[in-house]
Amino acid sequence: MKLFEKSAAELHDLLVEKKVSAREIVEDQFTRIESVEKDVQAFLTLTKDLAIDQAQKVDEKIARGESISDLEGIPLAVKDNICTKGIKTTCASKILENFVPPYNSTAFDKISAMNPILIGKTNMDEFAMGGSTENSGFHATKNPWDLNRVPGGSSGGSAAAVSAGESVVALGSDTGGSIRQPASFCGVVGIKPTYGRVSRYGLVAYASSLDQIGAFGRNVSDVAIVLNSISGHDSMDSTSAANSVPDFKKSLRNDVKNLKIGLPKEYFTDGIDSEVASSIQSAIEVYKNLGAEIVEISLPHTDFAISTYYLIAPAEAATNLERYDGVSYGARVDGIDVVELMKNTRTEKFGAEVKRRILIGNYALSAGYYDAYYLKALKVRTLIQRDFTDAFSKIDVILAPVSPTPAFKIGELLDDPLKMYLQDIFTVPLNLAGLPGISVPCGFTKSKLPISFQLIGKAFDEETILRAAYTYEQTQNFHDLVAGGLS
């Protein structure tokens, strides 16, 4: 096995045992990138010189006999809506094409303290608005398992980078499934923590009540390690939770005996692709054989989740994106006066999907429609939250599909926004409720496209979904197939 195919835990052991150097890991990583990035196009910015410098410092530390963290010397990719001081953060938008933040996001500061090796910033749907990474203002990212298909979105670049062996771990953000869906499409593990578990300070806002930073990795252990490094209260973020942070590595126990796993009947419908349904049913049987108790549950307001999400998220997006006016920072397109300057800048520099969501959001918030649409959506959101609260009074975790289909072809849904939005039907309820979820590979279609299920936990109970995911993973080898369909 080549270095770029190894997990963070495996590379850590090799570094500690001095069987490999951080410099060798970085060089192997960029050799892989040079081989496949032209096809996958997972990155917007690569930081090779910085990576080599960081690797040198890790090697010097090891040579002095000092201990190293779990992520020290491990290649890391970061979604391009997470601020990195001195390194471009574009949100894959022409309006921020040359923006270089003067500060780090809290999540990046926290993980940087563990001394990983920053490989680069990954591609995404513009301002995280999309489910395919086709809405990037620069280029589409391809699925490493089939270059004619999407990697999912909006964190498609991060998922593709890990899947293709271009990075070992990655940070992403999840507003309505933007970590779990691309993780599923690319056959890697992706975790969305509880809302408030990870600081949003320095995460460029899409929908502030829904956004949450999370992690991608080769396996469950890798995402647990990353989650350890980025979690915790932050005084710079008023929505950051003061809950204590456990050591998520300790939750990685091979044991689900008597664990009550709920299957929501609303998630297992005729609209699910037959191969997806079959793979998930096989995973359910694995849990049964491991001693878990399977319980059918109901989340009765699931059918309203998509319409609720696509009122609340665009409304918040319209408000958050008001700041991009061509005056304060970012791109500027001149006009004869300030009004025309703002109009020209936003017209030319925002992409079609961003404009669509701004229009939807402003409409929902406008006089005469606020009560009919936005306020009603907030009330339904409360009902969706209550559904989960009621369900978790009877069970420990929920198992469900991530997406109704495997990865779809590039361009297949781009001109049909409604069909694209419906891909989020199983992921957006978690964000509306603020709950943690993890996407776990569980099979392949006949055409070798990855399939995953998601585990949904109680608020701030990432430990249980990590334990359940880890236990399942020990019976499978799907997570070992990390290089996708590339040679």
Backbone hydrogen bonds, N-H to C=O, Kabsch-Sander energy under -0.5 kcal/mol:
donor,donor_aa,acceptor,acceptor_aa,energy
5,E,2,K,-1.4
6,K,3,L,-1.8
11,L,7,S,-2.3
12,H,8,A,-2.4
13,D,9,A,-1.9
14,L,10,E,-1.9
15,L,11,L,-2.3
16,V,12,H,-2.6
17,E,13,D,-2.3
18,K,15,L,-1.1
19,K,14,L,-2.5
20,V,14,L,-1.0
25,I,21,S,-1.9
26,V,22,A,-2.4
27,E,23,R,-2.6
28,D,24,E,-2.3
29,Q,25,I,-2.2
30,F,26,V,-2.5
31,T,27,E,-1.8
32,R,28,D,-2.0
33,I,29,Q,-2.1
34,E,30,F,-2.4
35,S,31,T,-1.2
36,V,32,R,-2.1
37,E,33,I,-2.7
39,D,36,V,-1.5
40,V,36,V,-2.4
41,Q,37,E,-2.2
44,L,121,K,-2.9
45,T,121,K,-1.8
47,T,119,I,-2.7
51,A,47,T,-2.4
52,I,48,K,-2.5
53,D,49,D,-2.0
54,Q,50,L,-2.7
55,A,51,A,-2.4
56,Q,52,I,-2.0
57,K,53,D,-1.6
58,V,54,Q,-1.8
59,D,55,A,-2.5
60,E,56,Q,-2.1
61,K,57,K,-1.9
62,I,58,V,-2.4
63,A,59,D,-2.4
64,R,60,E,-1.3
65,G,62,I,-1.7
66,E,61,K,-1.9
72,E,69,S,-0.8
73,G,115,N,-2.4
74,I,71,L,-2.2
76,L,117,I,-3.1
77,A,169,V,-1.8
78,V,120,G,-2.2
79,K,171,L,-1.2
80,D,122,T,-1.6
82,I,79,K,-1.7
83,C,81,N,-0.6
83,C,202,G,-2.8
84,T,87,I,-0.5
86,G,101,P,-2.3
87,I,84,T,-2.2
89,T,99,F,-2.3
91,C,80,D,-2.4
93,S,90,T,-1.7
94,K,349,K,-0.7
95,I,349,K,-0.7
96,L,93,S,-1.2
97,E,94,K,-1.2
99,F,96,L,-1.8
105,S,83,C,-2.4
106,T,201,Y,-2.0
107,A,201,Y,-0.5
109,D,105,S,-2.4
110,K,106,T,-2.8
111,I,107,A,-2.4
112,S,108,F,-2.3
113,A,109,D,-1.3
114,M,111,I,-1.5
115,N,112,S,-1.9
117,I,74,I,-2.5
118,L,116,P,-0.7
119,I,76,L,-3.2
119,I,117,I,-0.6
120,G,76,L,-0.8
121,K,45,T,-2.1
122,T,78,V,-2.3
123,N,42,A,-3.1
125,D,154,S,-1.0
126,E,135,N,-1.0
127,F,91,C,-2.3
128,A,125,D,-2.9
129,M,126,E,-2.0
130,G,128,A,-1.0
137,G,92,A,-2.9
141,T,133,T,-0.8
142,K,40,V,-2.7
143,N,146,D,-0.6
143,N,149,R,-2.5
146,D,143,N,-1.2
149,R,146,D,-2.4
150,V,408,F,-2.4
153,G,131,G,-0.6
155,S,178,S,-1.4
157,G,123,N,-1.3
159,A,155,S,-2.0
160,A,156,G,-2.6
161,A,157,G,-2.2
162,V,158,S,-1.8
163,S,159,A,-2.5
164,A,160,A,-2.8
165,G,162,V,-1.0
166,E,161,A,-2.7
167,S,161,A,-1.3
168,V,75,P,-0.6
169,V,75,P,-1.6
170,A,216,F,-1.7
171,L,77,A,-2.2
172,G,214,G,-1.9
174,D,212,Q,-2.8
181,Q,177,G,-2.8
183,A,179,I,-2.0
184,S,180,R,-2.1
185,F,181,Q,-2.6
186,C,182,P,-2.0
187,G,183,A,-0.7
187,G,184,S,-0.8
188,V,183,A,-2.2
189,V,217,G,-2.1
190,G,439,S,-1.3
191,I,215,A,-2.6
192,K,437,G,-3.2
195,Y,434,G,-1.7
197,R,194,T,-2.4
198,V,194,T,-0.5
199,S,230,I,-0.5
203,L,200,R,-2.5
204,V,81,N,-2.9
204,V,202,G,-0.7
210,L,207,A,-2.1
211,D,207,A,-2.5
214,G,172,G,-2.3
215,A,191,I,-1.5
216,F,170,A,-2.6
217,G,189,V,-2.1
223,V,219,N,-1.5
224,A,220,V,-2.0
225,I,221,S,-2.1
226,V,222,D,-2.1
227,L,223,V,-2.7
228,N,224,A,-2.1
229,S,225,I,-1.2
230,I,226,V,-1.3
231,S,227,L,-1.4
232,G,197,R,-2.4
237,D,234,D,-1.8
238,S,236,M,-0.5
240,S,237,D,-1.7
241,A,196,G,-2.4
248,F,246,P,-1.0
250,K,247,D,-1.4
251,S,248,F,-1.0
252,L,249,K,-1.4
253,R,251,S,-2.4
255,D,253,R,-1.8
258,N,291,G,-2.9
259,L,256,V,-2.2
261,I,259,L,-0.7
261,I,293,E,-3.1
262,G,260,K,-0.6
262,G,397,V,-3.3
263,L,295,V,-2.7
265,K,297,I,-2.5
267,Y,264,P,-1.9
268,F,264,P,-0.6
268,F,265,K,-0.6
269,T,267,Y,-0.8
272,I,269,T,-1.4
273,D,404,P,-3.1
277,A,273,D,-2.6
278,S,274,S,-2.2
279,S,275,E,-2.1
280,I,276,V,-2.2
281,Q,277,A,-2.2
282,S,278,S,-1.9
283,A,279,S,-1.8
284,I,280,I,-2.2
285,E,281,Q,-2.0
286,V,282,S,-1.8
287,Y,283,A,-2.1
288,K,284,I,-2.2
289,N,285,E,-2.4
290,L,286,V,-1.5
291,G,288,K,-1.5
292,A,287,Y,-2.5
293,E,259,L,-2.7
294,I,292,A,-0.6
295,V,261,I,-2.9
295,V,293,E,-0.5
297,I,263,L,-2.1
302,T,299,L,-2.0
304,F,301,H,-1.5
305,A,302,T,-2.1
308,T,304,F,-2.2
309,Y,305,A,-3.1
310,Y,306,I,-2.7
311,L,308,T,-1.3
312,I,308,T,-2.5
313,A,309,Y,-2.9
315,A,311,L,-1.5
316,E,312,I,-2.4
317,A,313,A,-2.6
318,A,314,P,-3.0
319,T,315,A,-1.5
320,N,316,E,-2.7
321,L,317,A,-2.7
322,E,319,T,-1.1
323,R,320,N,-0.8
324,Y,321,L,-1.2
325,D,323,R,-1.7
326,G,329,Y,-0.5
331,A,95,I,-2.9
334,D,332,R,-0.5
341,L,337,D,-2.4
342,M,338,V,-2.4
343,K,339,V,-2.4
344,N,340,E,-3.1
345,T,341,L,-2.4
346,R,342,M,-2.4
347,T,343,K,-2.3
348,E,344,N,-2.3
349,K,345,T,-2.4
350,F,346,R,-1.3
355,K,351,G,-2.2
356,R,352,A,-2.3
357,R,353,E,-2.1
358,I,354,V,-2.2
359,L,355,K,-2.4
360,I,356,R,-2.3
361,G,357,R,-2.6
362,N,358,I,-2.8
363,Y,359,L,-2.1
364,A,360,I,-2.5
365,L,361,G,-1.6
366,S,362,N,-0.7
366,S,363,Y,-0.9
369,Y,366,S,-2.1
370,Y,366,S,-1.4
373,Y,369,Y,-2.4
374,Y,364,A,-0.8
374,Y,369,Y,-0.6
375,L,370,Y,-3.0
376,K,371,D,-0.5
377,A,373,Y,-2.4
378,L,374,Y,-2.0
379,K,375,L,-1.5
380,V,376,K,-2.2
381,R,377,A,-2.3
382,T,378,L,-1.5
383,L,379,K,-1.4
384,I,380,V,-2.4
385,Q,381,R,-2.3
386,R,382,T,-2.1
387,D,383,L,-2.0
388,F,384,I,-1.6
389,T,385,Q,-2.1
390,D,386,R,-2.8
391,A,387,D,-2.3
392,F,388,F,-2.7
393,S,390,D,-1.0
394,K,391,A,-1.9
395,I,391,A,-1.2
396,D,260,K,-2.6
397,V,260,K,-1.9
398,I,456,I,-2.3
399,L,262,G,-2.7
400,A,454,Q,-2.2
402,V,452,S,-0.8
410,I,148,N,-2.6
412,E,409,K,-2.0
416,D,413,L,-1.8
420,M,416,D,-2.0
421,Y,417,P,-2.9
422,L,418,L,-2.0
423,Q,419,K,-0.6
423,Q,420,M,-1.2
424,D,421,Y,-1.9
425,I,422,L,-1.5
427,T,424,D,-1.3
428,V,424,D,-2.3
430,L,427,T,-0.9
431,N,427,T,-0.8
432,L,428,V,-2.2
433,A,429,P,-1.8
434,G,430,L,-1.3
435,L,430,L,-2.1
437,G,192,K,-2.5
438,I,455,L,-1.9
439,S,190,G,-3.0
440,V,453,F,-3.1
442,C,451,I,-3.3
443,G,451,I,-1.1
445,T,449,L,-2.2
448,K,445,T,-1.9
451,I,443,G,-2.4
453,F,440,V,-2.1
454,Q,400,A,-3.2
455,L,438,I,-2.2
456,I,398,I,-2.8
457,G,436,P,-2.3
461,D,458,K,-2.0
464,T,461,D,-0.6
465,I,461,D,-1.1
466,L,462,E,-2.4
467,R,463,E,-2.4
468,A,464,T,-2.6
469,A,465,I,-2.3
470,Y,466,L,-2.8
471,T,467,R,-2.5
472,Y,468,A,-1.9
473,E,469,A,-2.4
474,Q,470,Y,-1.6
475,T,472,Y,-1.8
476,Q,473,E,-1.4
480,D,477,N,-1.4
481,L,477,N,-0.5
481,L,478,F,-1.2
482,V,480,D,-1.6
485,G,144,P,-1.7
486,L,483,A,-1.4
